[in-house]
Amino acid sequence: MLDNQIYLSEIFTSIEGEGILFGTKTLFIRFAGCHLKCYWCDTPYSLEIKGGNRYSFSDVKKLINDNLQPNTYKVNFTGGEPLLQYNAVKELAKYIKDRNDEIVTYIESSCYDYNRFKEILPYIDICKVEFKMSDSNAVDYKHHDNLINNELECLKIAIQNKKVTYIKIVITSLTSLSEFKGLIERIFSKIDKENLAGFIIQPTSSINEPSLKQLLDFYDIVYPVYREVRVVPQLHKIIGAR
């Protein structure tokens, strides 16, 4: 929250199009603001924090109540980058759990700051930890290793706290196979793979799309160390959902 205000780009119900829970009915709470610069970002309208709509906490609670439909499986805190407004994520996730303990709370984040991540974790059921390859241009070269270190720490913390946790990595035609292999070695030296809920390789669409051969090459790096790896495109773009 900034000045006790919450900045959201949108809130809506749709079908989850990514990750291990694709196909589930989901209330999406999209936070405004992201400091990363991923060139393939598919929600550029959510990048500026004050480009979003400004709400009080009570306003957002009303929006949740108005938009939360029957048979919703989970509430997805997304962005933008939700950790930029981590206090708001924490308070809203707590509100949702107090309101209906059966609804799953879910965070998808670049996990750029493990201290902020620790703050929200008690109120989150499922964590998607997204690792940014250097070709994403999320950060400049000299800051990339720091970003990866924070992502690794968030992954470890989530698993230690027995959260349902999975990994997502976006792959393009420009992604380095050797860099990817090095990252996989770092990931699985950090965690017990038995406690990981999944590993998603997500190809870009409409921009620098990887070939089938490239996707198979990336898959073949993960599979020998972790068999629950999947190549999954964005389903919502296929079915015309948001």
N, C-alpha and C positions, 0 to 999 in steps of 0.2 A: 504494500500500500504506500502511496505517495501522498503526504499531507492528509492521511486518513481517507484517501480516495482510492478506488480500484479502477484501473483502466482495462476495459475489455474491448476486443474487436467484435466479438459476436458470441451468442449463446444459442444453441439449437440442438434438436434431436435428429440423429441420422443413423446410418449403418457404419460401424467401424470398418475402415478400409485398409488398415495396416496391422502388421504384427501377428502375434499368436492368437489374438482375440478378434481377428477379422470376421465380419458377419454378425457381430452382436449389436443389439440396439443400445445406443449410447447417447447420453447428454454431453455435448461438447461445450466446455467453457474455454473460449480462446482468449488468452491474455494478450494485451497489446504490448509491444516492445520486444526487440531482440537486438543485442549488440553484435551478434555474429553476422558474417557476410557471405553465407553460402550462396553461390551463384545460381544454383538450381532450386532455390527456395520457391515453393509453390503457393505460399501465402504472403506475398510481399506487402499486401495491405496491412499486415499486422506488425510490421517492423518498427514503426515509430510509436513509442509508448503514449505520447500525448496525441497521436493520431487516432487513438481509440476513443470509445465513449467513456465518460467519467461517471462513476457511480459511488454512492455511499455503500457501506456494508449492508444496511437494511434494504437498499435498492436491489442489490445482487441477490439477497435472500429471496426477495419477491420474484425476481426473474427466474430463479431456480424453481420456486414453487409453481410458477406459471408454465414453465417449460418441461418440467419433469413428468414424463408420460408413464402410464402403467406399463409394466413388464420391461422397464429399462434395466439392463444388466449392470451398467457402470456409468460413472461420471468421470469424464476424461478432462484433466487439466492440461491444456496444451497452449500453443502460442503461434507466433512469437516465442518467447522463452519465459515460461512461468516462474522460474527461480528469480527473475528480476523483481517480482512481486511476491516473494516467498511468504511474507507475513499474511498476505491475502489468501494465498493457497492454503496455508495452515488453518486459518480461521474458517474458510469455506469448507475445507475437507472435514473439519471437526463438526461444523454445522450439519453437513450431509450425513455423517455417521450418527450424530445425535438424533437426526430426523428419522432416519431409516437405516438401521444397522445391516439390513440385507443388501443394500446397494453397495457395489464395489467402488472404491475410489482408486483412481489410476493417474499416474503422472507420466508424461512423456517430455523428456528434457535432454538437452545437451550435457547436463550435469557439469557445468563449468565451474561450480563452486561447491565443494563437498561440505563446507560448514553450513551453507544455506540448505543443502539437501538434507543434512541431519536434522534440521529444525522441522521440516515438514514430514519426515519419515514416520513418526508415530501415528499419523492420521491417514496414511496411504497404504492400500492393500497390494497394489501391483505397480511395479516400476519398469519402465522401458528406459534402458540406458543406451543412448545413441552416441556411438563413437564417430568422430568427424575425421575423415581422411584428409591429408594435406591438400589434395586437389580440389576439395570443396571450397577452398579460400575462406573458410569460416573465420580463421585468424591468420595473421601473417606468420611467416616461417619461424621467426624467433620465439613466438608465443605458442606454437603448436604443441610442443612437448609438455608444457604446463597444462594445456587443455586436456591432453591425453592422461596426464597424471591425476587430474581431478576426476575425470571420467572413471578411471580405474579405481580410485578410492571410493567413489559413489557406488560402483558395482560391488565392491567388497563389503561396504557398510550395509547395503540393502540385503545382501545374502546373509550376512552375519545376524541381521535382525529378522531373518526368516520371512522376508517379503517374497512374493512371487515376482521373480526378476528375470527379464530377458534382455538380450542384446539386439540392437539394430545397427547395421552399417549400410549407408547408401553407396552404391557402386556406380561409377560412370565409365565411359570408354577410356578415360584418362587416368583412372586409378591405378596406382603402382602395385603390381603383384608382390614385389619384394617388401614394400612397406606394409602391405596387408599381412603378409606372413609374419613379419616381425611383431606386429600388433597382436596377432593371434597367440604368439608365444608368450607375450607379456600378459595377456588376459588370463590364459590358463595356467600360468605360474602363480597367479594372484588368488585364484578362487578354486574351490572344489566343484568340478563340473557336475557332480551329482546333484548339486543344489541350484543349478541354473535351469530355468524353465523353457528356454529356447534361444535360438540364434537365427535372426532374420537377415538375409542378404537382400536388400531392396534396390533393384535397378532404377535408374532415372528413366523418365519418359519424356519424349519430345525434345530433350536436350542432351547431347553427348551420350546417347543410349549405348550401353555395352552390348557386345555381340553375345550370342549363345555360347560360343567358345570361351569368351572371357568369363561369363558367369559360371560355366563349368569349372574353369581353372580356379576361381575363388572358392567355389563349393569344395573342390578337391583339397584345398588347404585346410578347411575346417573339419571336414568329415572324419579324417583319421583320429582327431583328438576329441571330437564332439559330434555324435551322430544325429542329434536333434537339430540339425541345420536345415534351413529351408530357403529357397529363392522365391520371394513373394512380391509381386508388383502391387501397386496401389489399387485395390479393388474398387474403391469408391469412384475412381475415374472411369473404370470400365462400365459400371452400372449407372453412371450419371448422377451420383450422390455428391453431396458437399464434402 
